[in-house]
Amino acid sequence: MTAPNELRLLWWSSPEGKPCYLSIDDRGGYVSRLTDNIEAVQLGSTTALLEQGPGIFHDKGAALEEMRHLARELTGALRDVLRVGTSRGHLLAVSEPCEPAY
């Protein structure tokens, strides 16, 4: 069995809502590369939403439905970024031991 510190959190969940993991033995494998690409798209989408947000939220004439839509999209993007951060943070902890800063 693969140890928990050898697993990478993936961007999807099981039908039951449980997290899915990938063994990180082969970081150059197809699913690892696909995961890297999906995470890059998710981060790019979040950046685009963050650039769009101030314009809509500061526009006094913006429709309430437009603001709600942006809020829903930002919520989903935040969920994605949190998952990417959790996954990458876990990978950094496993692969690159931290050295104390003096």
C-alpha positions, 0 to 999 in steps of 0.5 A: 500500500502507498503511504499517505505522503506519497499521494497527490490530491487530484482535482476531482472527488469520488461520486461520494464526495471523497477526495481522489489521490494519485501515487506520486511515484511517477511525477512525469506520468500522464495523469501527473502532467494532466493534473499539472495542466488542469491546476494551471487552468484553474489558477488562470481562471481564478486570476481572470475572475479576480481581475473581473471582480472589482469592475463588477462590484464597484459598478453601481449599475451592475445587476444583482444577478451579475454579482451573484453569478460572479460570487458563485464563480469566485466561490468555485474558483476559491475551492479549486485554488484551495485544493491546488494549494493543499495538493502542492503544499503537501507535495512540497512538504514531501519532496523538499524539506524546509531548512530553517531561516536564520 
